[in-house]
Amino acid sequence: MKILHVIPSIAAVRGGPSQAVIQMVKALRDSDVEAEIATTNDNGPNLLDVPLGQCTEYQQVPVWFFPRFSPYFHALREFAFSSQFSSWLWQVIHQYDLLHVHGIFSYPSTIAMAIARFKGIPYIVRPFGLLCQWSLQQSARKKRIYLRLIEKANLNGSISLHFTSKQEQQEAAELNLKSPSFILPHGLFIPPIIPDARQRLRQYLNVPTDEPIILFLSRLHPKKGLDYLIPALGKLSHYRFTFVLAGSGSPDYETEVESLLVSHGIRQRTHITGFVKGEIKDLLMQGADLFALTSYSENFGVAVLEAIAAGLPVVVTPGVALADVVNEQRLGYVAKLEVSEIAFFIQQALELPEKAKSMGNRGRQLIFEKYTWDQVSAKLVKTYSRIQESVVRSERD
């Protein structure tokens, strides 16, 4: 079985869902599935320095990179137009048994679905949460037109839709799409435990050894709810804590976040690290006391899963699809998207650190039981096999 995963970008700046594709393909290849990625050299406002138009080993997986059209206008760059990608896919698509398309409302995903429909190649679509209500409300008129004229036919032409949570599936159901769907979450490769992570992180941040550390680690984007989290932290000025803000975003939004920190009086107790990865990311996750992600909408929440895997209790909002798991398994706190309630639950974690720690310990065990990439990829391989069998039967009939 030969599978092509299509995605507009696998740059780290595009956040967890893009990085998950690399991990997914690596896990599939470890399971003896011949899987590759086709994408552009998009890297946010910049471009990745990678070979183009050829299969390249990138982060231990085979990737075909194609040049993204890079005009000055932000909207056109975000669309990730690439004529070379479409020409290549038109010629080689019959070499693949199945396409797994990640994302919609972007040129590589849209054209891949259109070519697959025309050529009769089966494809699965993972919408990236872009069919959730919050996402559809952003640039709503443009998306309604795009969905009606182009993307709905592409989605209905898929052999299945891949959702990462029940919440995402339920929200997409309101669109009355015809394709069947399945739910399969992201997985994790569990990083090694860092000895004395708590002490080492406080040395790294130059704060007292008993200082509570609250961590936000995600892409800086308006949907992440920092306009609620930062004011909530501002209400807790009489508590000891250091806030770590790890992530990057557009220059305009980073400036807006900086202003929020200043206006709510917590800039002096905030460490802004920018984008982090590797050992520094693992140190932040393993050495902090509490992880907070108060998003308007997250179709899954990869960073939340990573925090749970590190043994961190979490504070999330109902818009984070993992909120139900957090609540049912008692892995942290689920707060309404309200400043006062977010502040209340963070206060609970600060006042009852042993209770919060026990929540974190339960979470780490859950990850090993349900969310490693070995477990997730095994389920995905079975899904691919069922799809392939159904295609063969329909061709025979």
N, C-alpha and C positions, 0 to 999 in steps of 0.2 A: 504494500500500500504506500503510495507516494502522495504526500499532503503538502500543499502550498499555503502558508499563512500570509495574508496580505494585510498590511497596516500602513497608515500614512507616515508614521515615524516611530523609531525605537530609541530616540534620544532620551537620556535620563531626565532632561528638563521637562519632558512631557508627562512625567509622573508615573505612578504605580501601574496603571493598566498597560502602558507601553512596555514597561520593564517586565511585566508578567508574561508577555508573549515570548520574550527571550527564554525565560525560565521554563515556560510551557514546552517550547520546541526542544530545549535541552532534555527535559524529562521524557518527552516522546522518543527522542533518539536513544536515550538510555533504555527505553522499552523496545528497541529494534524497529521503530517506525521511521521510515525515510521522510523526514519533515524538513522543510526549508522556509525561509522568510523572504518576501519581496516587499521592499519599502523604498522611501526616498532618503536623501541625505539631509532631511530637515533636522535642525537643531535649534528650534525656536527662532529667534531673530537671525541666527547664524546658520552655517552649514557644517555638517560633519566632514572631517578630513578622511575620506574613505575611498577606495577604488570604486569606480562606477561601471555599470553594465557588465559585471562579471560576478561569479559566485565567490564570496570572500568569507573566510572564517572570522567571525566577529563575536567576541565573548563566548567562544567555544561552540558556536552554531553557524551553519551555512546561511549567508544572507546575500541577497541580490539588492544592491543599492542603485537607485536611479536619480538623476539630478532633479531637484525641485526648482520650479520656476520661482525666482526670487525678486519680484518687483519691490518698489519702495512701499506700496500700499499694503498695510497689515492684513486686511481681509483676503487679498489675493495670495499672500504668502501662506496664510493659515489653510487655504483650500488645497495646498500642496499639489498644484498642477504639475504633471510630468508626462510629456508626450512620449519620451523614450520608454517609460514604464508601460504605457498602453500598447505601443508598437511591439515591445518584447513579449508581453503577455498574449497578445493576439497570435503570435507565431508559436508559442511554446505551451499554451494551456492544455493541449491534449496529452502532454507528457505527465500530467497530474491526474490522480484518481478523484481528488476532492480538494476544493478550496475552503479554507477557514478564514473568513473575512472579519477583520476587527475594526469597528467604527463605521459610522455613516456620516453623511453631510461633508465628505471630503473626497477629492478627486480619485485617489488610488482605490479607495473602497468602492465608490460608485461605479467607476469604469470596470473594475474587476467583476462586480456582480453583473453588469450589463454584458460583458464579453462572455462570461460563463453561461448566462441565459441564452445568448445567441448561439454559442458553440455546443450547448447541451451538456455542460460539465456541472455536476452537482456541487452545491456550496452551502456552507453554514455561515450564519452572520451572528457575531457578538456585538451588540449595538453600543457597548461602552457606557451604558446609562443615558445615552442621548435620546432615548424614547421616554425617559422619565419626565414627569410633569414640570419640574423646575427647569430642566434643560430646554424643553420645548417652549417655555415661556421667555427664554432669552433670544433676542432677535426673532420674535415669534412669527411675524409676518413672512420674513424671508424663509424660515424653516417650513411654515405651512405650505408655501408655494413649492419649495423644493420637494417636500414630502409628497404632495399631490401629483406633481408633474413627473417626478423621476423615482424617488426613493421607495415609495410604497409598492410600486411594481417590482422593484428589486427585492424588497423584503418578502413580498408574497411569492416571488419566484424561488426563494431559498428552500432547501430541503428541510431545514430546521433553523430555529433561532436559539442562540446560546445565551441564556441569562445567568448571571452569577449569584442571584439571590431571588427569593420568593417575592420580595418587595419590588424588585425591578420587573419581574414577570407580570405582577398584578397591575403595575402602572401602565405597562405597554399594552395590556389587554384592552384598555379603553380605546385603542386605535382600531380594534376589530381586524387585526391582520389574519390572513388565512393560513399561514405556515404553522406547523406544530412547533413546540419548543421544549427545551429541557433546561434544568438548572444544574450548573456545576460551578462551584466556587473556585476562586484562585487558590493556588497552593503556595507552599513556602519551602525553601531550602533553609533549614534551621542553622543559623550561624553558630560557630563554636562559642562556648562560654568564656568570657574574659575574666580571669582571676582578679579579684578586688576591684571590679568595675565601679562600684559606688565610690570608693576612695579615689580611684584614678580620675573619675569624672570631676570630682570636686577640686582636685589638684589642677586639672586641665582648665577649669573655669575660674580657678583662684577664689574659691568660696570656702567657708568653714566646713569642717568634716561632717557636721550634723545638720547642714543646711538642706531643707526640703527642696527638691527640684521638680518643677512642672514642665513637661515637654510638649511642644507642638512641633511635629515633623511632617511636613506635607508641602505640596506645591502652594505657593502664595497666590491665591485666586479669590475673587469675591465670594464664590460659593462656599468657601471653607469656614465662613462664619466668624472670622476674627473680629468683625464689628460687634459681636456679642461676647466672645471670649475675653477680649482685652478689657472692655468695661467691667466684666464680671471680676476679673483679677484686680482691677482698680478698686473694687468695693472691699477687698481683703487686705488693704494696705497695713492693717494692724497685725497681720500674721507674717511670720518669717517664711520666705520662699524666694527662690530664684526662678525666673521664667526663661526658658530656652526656646527661641523661635528659630527653627531650622527649616530652611526652604528658600526658594527663589521664585520670582515672578516678573511681571513687566515692571519697568522702572517707575511708571506712574503709580502702580498699585503698591510697590514697595515704599514709595514716598507717603502714600496714604496710610499705610500700616505704621510707619514711623510717627506720623502725626497723631494717630490713635494712642500709641504708647505714651507720648508726651502729654497729651491732653488728659489722660486718665492716671497720670502720676506714677507709672511703673517703668518708665524708660531706664531709670538708673538701676533697676533690679532685673533688667532684661538683657540676655546675651543673644545677639543676632549672629548666627553662624553662616548664613547663606546656604546654598545647596551642599549637602553632605552625602557621602557614600562610604562604603568599605568599613574600615576599623573605627573611624570616628562616628559613623552612624550607629554601629553596633555598641560602641561605648555609651552614646547618648541613650539608646534604648535600654541597655542593661544597667546603667548607673542612675537613671532618674527614679523618681518616686511615683509619678503619676503622668499619664498620657492624656491629652485633651484634643479632641477633634469635634468641634461643634458646627458641623456643616449643615447647610440648607439641604443638600442632596449628595448622596454617595451611593452609586449602584452596588458597591461592595464595601470598599474601605481597606485597601491593601495595607496602609500604614497602621491601621487599628489592629489588623491581624499580626503584623510584625511586632507591635507593642505587646500584644497578648502572648505571643511566642517567647518574648523576652521576660515574661513574668511580671509585666507592668499592669496594675489596675488602670482602667480607662474611664474617662468621662466623655460620653458621646451624646448626640441628639437623635431624635427619631428619624431624621432624614438620612442618617447613616444606616445602610442596609443591615449591618451587623448588630444594630441596636437590639434586635430581638434575641440574638444569641447572648449578648452581654447581659441582658435582663434575665433570661431563663437560666443561664448558667452561673449567675451572680459573679460576673467578672469585673464589675465596676458599677458605674452609675449612668442611667439614661435620664438626661435633663431635657425639659422642653426648651425650645429655642427662645429662651427668655433670659435676660441678664441676671435677674434675681435668683432664678432656679439653678442656673449654671454656677453662680457664686455659692449657693447653698451646698451643692454637692462637692465642689472643690473644698469648701470649708470642712465638710464631713471627712474627706480624705486626709486633710491636714490634722484634724483633731483626733482621728482614730487610725493612726498609721498601721497598727497591727491588723486591724480588720481589712484595710486596703491591701496590705501585703498578702493576707490569706486569699483575697480575690485574685491577685496576680498569680499565686501558686496554682490555683485551680485552672487558670487560663492556659498556662504552659502545658499542663497535662492534656487539655482538650486539643491543642494543636497537634500533638503527637498522635492523638487518636483519630483525627479527622482531616487535617489540612496540610499534610506534607505533600510535596509534589509527587512522590511515589504513589500515594493513594489516589490523588486527583488524576494523574496521567493514566493510571490503570482504568479508571472509569471512562476517561476520554477515549482510550483505545477501543473499549467495548462499544462506545457510541459510534465511533467511526466504522467499526465492523458491522454493526446493525444497519447503518446507512448504506454501506457498500452492498450488503446482502439485499436490501430493499430495492436498490437501483438495479441490481442484476435480475431480481424477480420481475420488476416492471418491464425491463427490456425483453425478457423471455416471454412475458404475457403479451 
